[in-house]
Amino acid sequence: MTSQTSYDVIVIGAGPGGYVAAIRAAQLGMKVACVEKRDALGGTCLNVGCIPSKAMLFASERYEGAQHHMKDLGVEVSGVKLNLKAMMAHKDKVVTDNTKGIEFLFKKNKIDWLKGEGKVAGAGKVSVAGAQYDAKHVIIATGSDVISLPNITIDEKKVVSSTGALTLDKVPASMVVIGAGVIGLELGSVWSRLGAKVTVVEYLDRILPGMDLEVAKEAQKILKKQGLEFKLGAKVTSAKPDSKGVSLTLEPAAGGAAESMSADIVLVAVGRKAYTEGLGLKEAGVALDERGRIITDGHFKTNVAGIYAIGDVIAGPMLAHKAEDEGVVLAEMLAGQSGHIDYNLIPGVVYTAPEIACVGKTEEQLKADGIAYNVGKFPFMANGRARAMNATDGFVKILACAKSDKVLGCHIVGAEAGTLIAEVVIAMEFGASAEDIARTCHAHPTLEEVTKEAALAVAKRPIHI
């Protein structure tokens, strides 16, 4: 523990929002401390979220490829076996390397790590493990926690959250995933590839709520082909562990007779909630909204002078990169600079195989807003590089204003969608038109040409279809 007790900035939480805010503030010449109660920096994302799940997604995809798809490329592999313990060790090493990297960056930037639970003790005051510290600015970046459902208790053994789903010691014969959002589909895909029979139960009549409906339907079709089963328009009213596994009761969302299911493991993936309990916010007078999130203005200020909040604890998408950008902008504002985030241009990615990515408006939103638009769509099937990779599922879809041709949204289901979306995010950040993307020379042969052809298709002039 440091002997210093006074800082320019104290950040509570060392996840992507918190540690990035701390580093940027230190770069700008401020004396910074960051409070973190975990034994490792990086928050949920690096320890039990984004990073370990991507390690498992990548490894499980390679395992399935060796089992079923390499022979299509002329590579015959025999005796393929899963070593789950080694796969988990790979995941753990990835996590450790990343979290140690944040420790290095803290030392490099002379940021003090205050170890323990942080609590706001009033304007400009933070208590950590019994010690009190003063700061000109306090940034709350405590992230989010898992949500469960009524009558369902997460024990991280048979009924697990995303955290427990990343530490199973054997492949379950069957798994029920409650929730067809990003986390449910990603982790359901992991265990399906490794051999589990996975059924995804979703209360709505579609998967990936909030994403473009056409893309969601295509993604469901692809995932179903891969072996995932879907029960849509159904709610799970109970999930009780027993000697055989877990017994579930499902009811149609629209009403009707209940049905029973059983599974070895149940993954509850119905969303996350802002982590604001136990921080002393009520006592400090910090206002929360009806969902327990911290209320801030356009400059991340709370109603209490000197206290700010970023990331999952405030309104907006619960995404690591959104939190990171907020951390940078807030640090720069505290240094007297200006900053801005266009929340319409925060990309979202689902790391299934193929990936799913989006930015901007969906067709459903444009219709609801009464905005006239044109659609340009191009399939990976018609792209030479995609054919060479045996990665022909999916398409790129670009939505552009019917009057100005300005790009309003882009939705992709296909190989490397999370990388491909970046080009369109940059284009939209600079107010580009579909014509601008179409007129930009793209290297051949690349998957990026699918994006160019989708932009050409907005004006009904694609070349390769």
C-alpha positions as CSV (number, residue, x, y, z in Angstrom):
1,M,0.0,0.0,0.0
2,T,1.3,3.4,-0.9
3,S,2.1,6.0,1.8
4,Q,0.6,8.8,-0.4
5,T,-3.0,9.8,0.6
6,S,-3.8,12.7,-1.8
7,Y,-4.2,12.4,-5.5
8,D,-5.5,14.4,-8.5
9,V,-7.6,11.4,-9.6
10,I,-8.7,8.3,-7.9
11,V,-10.4,5.7,-10.1
12,I,-12.6,3.0,-8.4
13,G,-12.4,-0.1,-10.6
14,A,-9.6,-1.4,-12.8
15,G,-11.6,-2.7,-15.7
16,P,-11.2,-1.4,-19.3
17,G,-12.9,1.9,-18.4
18,G,-11.1,2.4,-15.1
19,Y,-7.5,1.4,-16.0
20,V,-7.6,3.3,-19.3
21,A,-8.9,6.4,-17.5
22,A,-6.1,6.0,-15.0
23,I,-3.4,5.6,-17.7
24,R,-4.7,8.6,-19.8
25,A,-4.9,10.8,-16.7
26,A,-1.3,9.9,-15.7
27,Q,-0.1,10.5,-19.3
28,L,-1.6,14.0,-18.9
29,G,0.5,14.7,-15.8
30,M,-1.9,13.9,-13.0
31,K,-1.1,12.0,-9.9
32,V,-3.4,8.9,-10.1
33,A,-4.5,6.0,-8.0
34,C,-6.7,3.1,-9.0
35,V,-8.8,1.1,-6.5
36,E,-9.2,-2.6,-7.3
37,K,-10.4,-5.4,-4.9
38,R,-9.5,-8.3,-7.2
39,D,-6.0,-9.9,-7.0
40,A,-5.5,-9.0,-10.6
41,L,-6.2,-5.8,-12.6
42,G,-8.4,-5.7,-15.7
43,G,-11.9,-6.1,-14.2
44,T,-14.5,-8.6,-15.4
45,C,-13.4,-8.2,-19.0
46,L,-9.8,-9.4,-18.6
47,N,-10.4,-11.8,-15.8
48,V,-13.7,-13.6,-16.4
49,G,-15.2,-12.0,-19.5
50,C,-14.0,-10.8,-22.9
51,I,-10.5,-12.2,-22.8
52,P,-11.0,-15.7,-21.4
53,S,-14.1,-16.3,-23.5
54,K,-12.2,-15.3,-26.7
55,A,-9.4,-17.7,-25.8
56,M,-12.0,-20.5,-25.4
57,L,-13.8,-19.5,-28.6
58,F,-10.6,-19.6,-30.6
59,A,-9.4,-22.9,-29.1
60,S,-12.8,-24.6,-29.5
61,E,-13.1,-23.4,-33.1
62,R,-9.7,-24.9,-33.9
63,Y,-10.7,-28.1,-32.2
64,E,-13.9,-28.4,-34.2
65,G,-12.0,-27.4,-37.4
66,A,-9.5,-30.2,-36.9
67,Q,-12.3,-32.7,-36.3
68,H,-14.6,-31.8,-39.1
69,H,-13.3,-29.2,-41.6
70,M,-9.6,-29.5,-42.2
71,K,-10.1,-32.4,-44.5
72,D,-12.1,-30.2,-46.8
73,L,-8.8,-28.2,-47.3
74,G,-6.8,-31.4,-48.0
75,V,-5.4,-31.6,-44.5
76,E,-6.3,-35.0,-43.1
77,V,-6.1,-35.2,-39.3
78,S,-6.7,-38.4,-37.3
79,G,-6.9,-39.1,-33.6
80,V,-8.0,-35.6,-32.7
81,K,-8.6,-35.4,-28.9
82,L,-9.8,-32.7,-26.6
83,N,-7.5,-31.9,-23.6
84,L,-9.9,-29.7,-21.7
85,K,-7.4,-29.2,-18.9
86,A,-4.7,-27.9,-21.4
87,M,-7.3,-25.7,-23.1
88,M,-8.2,-24.1,-19.8
89,A,-4.5,-23.7,-19.0
90,H,-4.2,-21.8,-22.3
91,K,-7.1,-19.6,-21.3
92,D,-5.7,-18.9,-17.8
93,K,-2.2,-18.0,-19.3
94,V,-3.9,-15.5,-21.7
95,V,-5.7,-13.9,-18.7
96,T,-2.5,-13.8,-16.6
97,D,-0.4,-12.3,-19.4
98,N,-3.0,-9.6,-20.0
99,T,-3.6,-8.7,-16.4
100,K,0.2,-8.6,-15.7
101,G,0.4,-6.3,-18.7
102,I,-1.9,-3.8,-17.0
103,E,0.3,-4.0,-13.8
104,F,3.3,-3.1,-16.0
105,L,1.4,-0.2,-17.5
106,F,0.5,1.1,-14.0
107,K,4.1,1.0,-12.9
108,K,5.3,2.6,-16.2
109,N,2.8,5.5,-15.7
110,K,3.4,5.7,-11.9
111,I,-0.2,4.8,-11.0
112,D,-0.7,3.6,-7.4
113,W,-2.9,0.5,-7.1
114,L,-5.0,0.8,-3.9
115,K,-5.9,-2.8,-3.1
116,G,-9.2,-3.5,-1.5
117,E,-12.9,-2.5,-1.8
118,G,-13.3,1.2,-2.6
119,K,-16.1,3.3,-1.1
120,V,-17.0,6.9,-1.8
121,A,-16.7,8.7,1.6
122,G,-18.0,12.0,0.2
123,A,-17.0,14.6,-2.3
124,G,-13.3,14.1,-3.0
125,K,-12.9,11.3,-0.5
126,V,-12.4,7.5,-1.0
127,S,-11.9,4.8,1.6
128,V,-10.1,1.6,0.9
129,A,-9.5,-1.2,3.4
130,G,-9.9,1.2,6.3
131,A,-7.6,3.9,4.9
132,Q,-8.9,7.2,3.6
133,Y,-7.6,9.1,0.5
134,D,-8.4,12.5,-0.9
135,A,-8.7,13.4,-4.6
136,K,-9.7,16.4,-6.7
137,H,-11.6,14.0,-8.9
138,V,-13.2,10.6,-8.2
139,I,-14.1,8.4,-11.1
140,I,-16.4,5.4,-10.5
141,A,-15.7,2.6,-13.0
142,T,-16.9,-0.5,-11.2
143,G,-18.5,-2.1,-14.2
144,S,-21.4,-4.6,-14.0
145,D,-22.4,-7.9,-12.5
146,V,-24.5,-10.8,-13.8
147,I,-28.3,-10.8,-13.5
148,S,-30.2,-13.9,-12.5
149,L,-33.9,-14.7,-12.9
150,P,-36.6,-15.1,-10.2
151,N,-36.6,-18.6,-8.7
152,I,-33.2,-19.4,-10.2
153,T,-30.1,-19.5,-8.0
154,I,-26.7,-19.4,-9.7
155,D,-24.4,-21.7,-7.7
156,E,-21.6,-21.7,-10.3
157,K,-21.6,-25.5,-10.3
158,K,-24.7,-26.8,-12.1
159,V,-26.4,-23.4,-12.6
160,V,-23.7,-21.1,-13.8
161,S,-23.1,-17.6,-15.0
162,S,-20.6,-16.7,-17.7
163,T,-18.0,-16.9,-15.0
164,G,-18.8,-20.5,-14.1
165,A,-19.2,-21.5,-17.8
166,L,-15.5,-20.6,-18.3
167,T,-14.3,-22.9,-15.6
168,L,-16.2,-26.2,-16.1
169,D,-13.9,-29.2,-15.5
170,K,-15.6,-31.4,-18.0
171,V,-17.7,-31.1,-21.1
172,P,-21.4,-31.5,-20.1
173,A,-23.5,-33.9,-22.2
174,S,-26.2,-31.3,-22.3
175,M,-26.4,-27.6,-21.6
176,V,-29.4,-25.2,-21.6
177,V,-28.5,-21.6,-22.2
178,I,-31.0,-19.1,-20.9
179,G,-30.8,-16.0,-23.1
180,A,-30.0,-15.7,-26.8
181,G,-27.8,-12.6,-26.5
182,V,-24.1,-12.2,-27.1
183,I,-22.9,-14.0,-24.0
184,G,-25.3,-16.9,-24.4
185,L,-24.5,-17.5,-28.0
186,E,-20.7,-17.2,-27.6
187,L,-20.4,-19.6,-24.6
188,G,-23.1,-21.9,-26.0
189,S,-21.0,-22.1,-29.2
190,V,-17.9,-23.0,-27.2
191,W,-19.5,-25.9,-25.4
192,S,-21.4,-27.1,-28.4
193,R,-18.1,-27.3,-30.4
194,L,-16.5,-29.3,-27.5
195,G,-19.3,-31.9,-27.6
196,A,-22.3,-30.7,-25.5
197,K,-25.8,-30.7,-26.8
198,V,-26.8,-27.1,-26.4
199,T,-30.3,-25.7,-26.3
200,V,-30.8,-21.9,-26.2
201,V,-34.0,-20.6,-24.6
202,E,-35.0,-17.1,-25.3
203,Y,-38.0,-15.1,-24.0
204,L,-38.4,-13.1,-27.2
205,D,-39.3,-14.6,-30.6
206,R,-35.8,-13.9,-32.0
207,I,-32.1,-14.1,-31.0
208,L,-29.8,-11.1,-30.5
209,P,-32.3,-8.6,-29.4
210,G,-31.5,-5.1,-30.6
211,M,-29.5,-6.2,-33.6
212,D,-30.7,-6.0,-37.2
213,L,-33.4,-8.6,-37.6
214,E,-32.3,-9.9,-41.0
215,V,-28.8,-10.5,-39.6
216,A,-30.2,-12.2,-36.5
217,K,-32.2,-14.6,-38.6
218,E,-29.3,-15.5,-40.8
219,A,-27.1,-16.0,-37.7
220,Q,-29.7,-18.3,-36.2
221,K,-29.9,-20.3,-39.3
222,I,-26.1,-20.7,-39.4
223,L,-25.9,-21.6,-35.7
224,K,-28.7,-24.1,-36.0
225,K,-26.7,-25.8,-38.8
226,Q,-23.8,-26.0,-36.4
227,G,-25.9,-27.9,-33.9
228,L,-27.4,-25.4,-31.5
229,E,-31.1,-25.8,-30.9
230,F,-33.4,-22.8,-30.1
231,K,-36.5,-22.5,-28.1
232,L,-37.8,-19.0,-28.8
233,G,-40.8,-17.3,-27.2
234,A,-40.2,-19.3,-24.0
235,K,-39.4,-18.3,-20.4
236,V,-37.7,-20.4,-17.8
237,T,-39.7,-20.2,-14.6
238,S,-37.4,-22.6,-12.6
239,A,-34.1,-24.4,-12.8
240,K,-33.4,-26.7,-9.9
241,P,-30.3,-28.8,-9.4
242,D,-30.9,-32.5,-8.7
243,S,-28.9,-35.7,-8.6
244,K,-28.9,-36.0,-12.4
245,G,-28.2,-32.3,-13.3
246,V,-30.8,-29.5,-13.5
247,S,-34.6,-29.8,-14.0
248,L,-36.1,-26.8,-15.7
249,T,-39.7,-25.6,-16.2
250,L,-40.5,-23.6,-19.3
251,E,-43.6,-21.6,-20.1
252,P,-44.6,-20.0,-23.5
253,A,-44.0,-16.3,-23.3
254,A,-47.5,-15.8,-24.8
255,G,-49.1,-18.1,-22.2
256,G,-50.0,-21.7,-22.4
257,A,-49.0,-25.1,-20.9
258,A,-45.6,-25.4,-19.2
259,E,-43.0,-28.0,-20.3
260,S,-40.1,-29.7,-18.5
261,M,-36.5,-30.0,-19.6
262,S,-33.4,-31.3,-18.1
263,A,-29.7,-30.6,-18.6
264,D,-26.4,-31.3,-17.0
265,I,-25.5,-27.6,-16.9
266,V,-27.6,-24.5,-17.1
267,L,-26.0,-21.2,-18.2
268,V,-27.9,-18.1,-17.1
269,A,-27.0,-15.3,-19.7
270,V,-29.9,-12.9,-19.4
271,G,-27.8,-9.7,-19.1
272,R,-25.9,-7.7,-16.6
273,K,-26.6,-4.9,-14.1
274,A,-24.6,-1.9,-13.0
275,Y,-22.3,-2.7,-10.1
276,T,-23.2,0.2,-7.7
277,E,-24.0,-1.5,-4.4
278,G,-21.7,-1.1,-1.5
279,L,-19.9,1.9,-2.9
280,G,-21.4,4.4,-0.4
281,L,-23.2,6.2,-3.3
282,K,-26.5,6.7,-1.4
283,E,-24.6,8.1,1.7
284,A,-22.6,10.4,-0.6
285,G,-25.8,11.6,-2.3
286,V,-24.9,10.3,-5.7
287,A,-28.2,9.9,-7.8
288,L,-29.1,6.6,-9.5
289,D,-31.7,5.9,-12.1
290,E,-34.5,3.3,-11.9
291,R,-32.0,0.5,-13.1
292,G,-29.4,1.3,-10.5
293,R,-27.1,3.1,-12.9
294,I,-25.3,6.3,-11.9
295,I,-26.9,9.4,-13.5
296,T,-24.4,11.6,-15.3
297,D,-24.5,14.6,-17.6
298,G,-22.8,14.8,-21.0
299,H,-19.4,15.2,-19.3
300,F,-19.7,12.1,-17.0
301,K,-20.4,14.3,-14.0
302,T,-22.7,13.0,-11.3
303,N,-24.9,15.4,-9.2
304,V,-22.1,15.5,-6.6
305,A,-19.2,17.8,-7.4
306,G,-16.0,16.1,-8.2
307,I,-17.5,12.6,-8.7
308,Y,-17.7,11.1,-12.2
309,A,-18.8,7.8,-13.6
310,I,-18.0,5.8,-16.8
311,G,-18.6,2.4,-18.4
312,D,-21.2,-0.1,-17.4
313,V,-22.3,1.8,-14.3
314,I,-23.9,4.5,-16.5
315,A,-26.4,4.4,-19.4
316,G,-25.4,3.0,-22.8
317,P,-24.2,-0.2,-24.2
318,M,-22.2,-2.4,-21.7
319,L,-19.1,-2.8,-23.9
320,A,-15.5,-2.6,-22.9
321,H,-14.5,-0.4,-25.8
322,K,-17.3,2.1,-24.9
323,A,-15.9,2.2,-21.4
324,E,-12.4,2.7,-22.7
325,D,-13.3,5.6,-24.9
326,E,-15.2,7.2,-22.0
327,G,-12.2,6.8,-19.8
328,V,-10.0,8.6,-22.3
329,V,-12.4,11.4,-23.0
330,L,-13.1,12.0,-19.3
331,A,-9.3,12.1,-18.4
332,E,-8.8,14.6,-21.2
333,M,-11.7,16.8,-20.0
334,L,-10.2,16.8,-16.5
335,A,-7.0,18.0,-18.0
336,G,-8.8,20.9,-19.6
337,Q,-9.1,19.4,-23.1
338,S,-12.3,18.6,-25.0
339,G,-13.6,15.3,-26.0
340,H,-16.6,13.7,-27.7
341,I,-18.2,10.2,-28.2
342,D,-20.8,9.5,-30.9
343,Y,-22.8,6.8,-29.2
344,N,-24.4,5.9,-32.5
345,L,-21.0,4.7,-33.7
346,I,-20.1,2.2,-31.0
347,P,-19.6,-1.1,-32.8
348,G,-21.0,-4.4,-31.4
349,V,-19.5,-7.8,-32.1
350,V,-20.6,-11.3,-31.4
351,Y,-17.6,-13.7,-31.6
352,T,-19.4,-16.8,-32.8
353,A,-18.2,-18.5,-36.0
354,P,-18.9,-16.7,-38.2
355,E,-18.7,-13.5,-36.3
356,I,-21.6,-11.0,-36.2
357,A,-21.0,-7.2,-36.1
358,C,-23.0,-4.0,-36.3
359,V,-22.8,-0.3,-36.1
360,G,-25.3,2.5,-36.4
361,K,-29.0,2.1,-37.2
362,T,-30.9,-1.1,-38.0
363,E,-33.5,-1.4,-40.6
364,E,-36.1,-1.6,-37.9
365,Q,-34.9,1.6,-36.3
366,L,-34.9,3.5,-39.6
367,K,-38.4,2.4,-40.4
368,A,-39.6,3.4,-36.9
369,D,-38.0,6.8,-37.3
370,G,-39.5,7.3,-40.7
371,I,-36.1,7.7,-42.4
372,A,-36.0,6.8,-46.1
373,Y,-33.0,4.6,-46.8
374,N,-31.4,2.3,-49.4
375,V,-30.0,-1.1,-48.7
376,G,-26.8,-2.6,-50.2
377,K,-26.2,-6.3,-49.5
378,F,-23.4,-8.6,-50.7
379,P,-22.8,-12.3,-49.8
380,F,-19.5,-13.8,-48.8
381,M,-20.4,-16.6,-51.2
382,A,-19.5,-14.3,-54.1
383,N,-16.1,-13.3,-52.7
384,G,-13.0,-15.1,-53.9
385,R,-11.1,-14.9,-50.6
386,A,-14.1,-16.2,-48.7
387,R,-14.3,-19.2,-51.0
388,A,-10.6,-19.9,-50.6
389,M,-11.1,-19.9,-46.8
390,N,-14.2,-22.1,-47.0
391,A,-15.9,-19.2,-45.2
392,T,-18.9,-18.4,-47.4
393,D,-21.7,-18.0,-44.9
394,G,-23.3,-14.7,-44.4
395,F,-23.3,-11.2,-45.9
396,V,-22.5,-7.5,-45.4
397,K,-25.4,-5.1,-45.4
398,I,-25.1,-1.3,-45.6
399,L,-27.9,1.1,-45.0
400,A,-27.6,4.6,-46.5
401,C,-29.8,7.7,-46.5
402,A,-32.0,7.7,-49.6
403,K,-31.4,11.5,-50.1
404,S,-27.7,12.0,-49.1
405,D,-26.3,8.5,-49.5
406,K,-24.7,9.0,-46.0
407,V,-24.0,5.6,-44.3
408,L,-26.5,5.2,-41.5
409,G,-25.7,1.6,-40.4
410,C,-23.8,-1.6,-41.3
411,H,-24.6,-5.1,-40.3
412,I,-22.4,-8.1,-41.0
413,V,-22.7,-11.8,-40.4
414,G,-19.6,-13.6,-41.8
415,A,-15.9,-14.4,-41.4
416,E,-13.9,-11.7,-39.5
417,A,-17.0,-9.5,-39.2
418,G,-15.5,-7.8,-36.1
419,T,-12.5,-6.7,-38.1
420,L,-14.5,-5.7,-41.2
421,I,-16.9,-3.4,-39.3
422,A,-14.0,-1.1,-38.4
423,E,-13.8,0.3,-41.9
424,V,-17.4,1.3,-41.8
425,V,-17.1,2.8,-38.3
426,I,-14.3,5.0,-39.5
427,A,-16.3,6.0,-42.6
428,M,-19.4,6.9,-40.5
429,E,-17.2,8.8,-38.1
430,F,-16.2,11.1,-41.0
431,G,-19.7,11.3,-42.4
432,A,-18.9,9.2,-45.5
433,S,-21.4,8.1,-48.1
434,A,-21.8,4.6,-49.4
435,E,-20.3,6.0,-52.6
436,D,-17.2,7.0,-50.7
437,I,-16.7,3.4,-49.5
438,A,-17.5,2.0,-53.0
439,R,-14.9,4.4,-54.6
440,T,-12.2,3.5,-52.2
441,C,-9.7,1.0,-53.6
442,H,-9.8,-2.3,-51.7
443,A,-7.0,-4.9,-51.9
444,H,-7.7,-8.1,-53.8
445,P,-8.3,-10.8,-52.8
446,T,-9.6,-9.8,-49.4
447,L,-12.8,-10.2,-47.3
448,E,-12.9,-6.4,-47.3
449,E,-14.1,-6.5,-50.9
450,V,-17.5,-7.8,-49.6
451,T,-17.9,-4.4,-47.8
452,K,-17.0,-2.5,-51.0
453,E,-19.5,-4.6,-53.0
454,A,-22.2,-4.0,-50.4
455,A,-21.5,-0.3,-50.8
456,L,-21.8,-0.6,-54.6
457,A,-25.0,-2.5,-54.1
458,V,-26.6,0.5,-52.3
459,A,-26.6,2.1,-55.8
460,K,-27.6,-1.2,-57.4
461,R,-24.3,-1.7,-59.2
462,P,-22.3,-4.5,-57.5
463,I,-19.8,-6.1,-59.8
464,H,-19.5,-9.7,-58.7
465,I,-23.2,-10.7,-58.4
